[in-house]
């Protein structure tokens, strides 16, 4: 026990006592922020595209187009405001800020119409080819597109869209949508449909209520809070996968480094191989616990900050943490983590003991990585179809059980599946750890390498 | 009779059908410096690993401190393996303390001893440095300190001189001698005979997994014929004259008019008698040089006599 503790302690400190570890931990929220912020940044940094409209119909189509653009922009802003209200509550300050700040950024705001006083393609062509430029607010700019509108609703509308740019199709799509709406509306009006009726028809939408058959009356309505445990089940399953995947890779690289540095033989002379294996697994398990506590703390802190920033935000923090800390989810999650980690960790350590370099490990890791990727997809599938036969069958594969069963837990899977898969997983874990221990011993003493493992799976082929 | 620290009795170990150690028996007594000699791939490392219980023999019995090698016995042993390295990103003193604690030394005491030994090895200035900043020789000294830090009764060194420059080899010889003077039992493997000849009370010779000699250095040297080199300027035929004292060979001629000979003395023959026989016969000697045999000669002689060839095989 003394040696297991000492090895685990050394392993733990070798990670957490470095700046790199804490920087990498802190980088996670940074990258998450980048993940959210980058698309907005990219969007806001797009250059303003200038275009001209040449309406050969006499101005009717141009006006219809501009009206359509204005309506689309208003609709987009309304949609965003609704989404933000859903997320942080109805805060007038936030809504006002959104309305004023995003008006120019959202929708077609980055396409601006200009009037160059030119109406023929031949006159506009040098601008489209960037041979000539024009000034907007004192800045020289080129022409993005020239739009020629012809025809009428009755005879059909034709649009010639001239542009050198082959990738940015936003303006083209907006024109198509705006004129499509205009044509359909004009068609209905010409058929005798009253304008008021048309407006009323567009505003129609059904009221959909989600009800739980286990309850009745007013209590039957399903609330957002009730969905949280199911979402948390999936989230925890993903979290478990990410943490196990991260820390077992730490084990692999550390083991390869020790093997390459010839430290293992020194260790073997001081302690037994199973103590080294257990100590390393325990040490890195403590590292993963540190990761977990740090990220959970960060999530809690982040949620609290968002709540404080928007005074009336209604993020269901209490419900989320209540779902997370529910013993029905937390205890199985801990159990699945321990078993899943031990299984994968022991295998990764064994692989590491067989390899002197990370390149050596890659051949052996490829099939293991494929096996590890499968539950990621099955967890996603189980989010929509927890009772899918594929998900149910895959739950019985011991190396996938921790992730898939965790995502299924909130759906109350049959007891036989719960007990059966868990028992099979535990028995397999014991076998895997025993086998990994044997391989680790051989690998540590250089009596086996990756070629030995390949030989086991050559099925009688002679080298 | 000194206590037996380690005993291997008829031990055999096979890997993938290849016998690495075949029915080997030997013992190490308290206070001795024992050299474990043999060519590469002879089975030295496998024997040492079995001695510590790192490997289990297929047949035979290993006894360390009177019982089967176990975790308790490891605390009394300091083992420097052939394939050795230390945590490169740890501080020197932390590495030493870590290995000391694995051997049961309390943290404070381990640090105190570590600093003292670093001072003795002229490495005190490097105590707080990371191992990766050390030279190879310095790192090997840290490994040796890590092996000795818990003051083991029995020290096993597997090829301790390999990779060391002559200065550090000399330094390691002094360390081994000092440990022996402090009453520790030492078993070290090597294929460099000079170290064994200078240090060992006893040698074990193993080749192709089989023990071929077990005895003192003097006994080993006794196994190889003593040789005398002679040069004459007279016409005497030394092959006929000295036939009674051993095997005489005529060697290639040296300078013009000088005849060169070599004589492998018979086991009971004396060099003084050979000289007397030459003088009595009127041989005009310009050179008479009895040569002391070295352990290297004994090693080659014993290995060849055992029908083995000295070749490098896969490490076993």
Interface residues (C-beta under 8 A of the other chain):
Chain A: X2 X3 X6 X7 X10 X14 X258 X261 X262 X263 X265 X266 X268 X269 X270 X271 X272 X445 X446 X447
Chain B: X15 X49 X52 X54 X55 X71 X74 X79 X80 X81 X82 X83 X84 X85 X86 X87 X88 X89 X90 X98 X99 X101 X102 X103 X104 X143 X146 X315
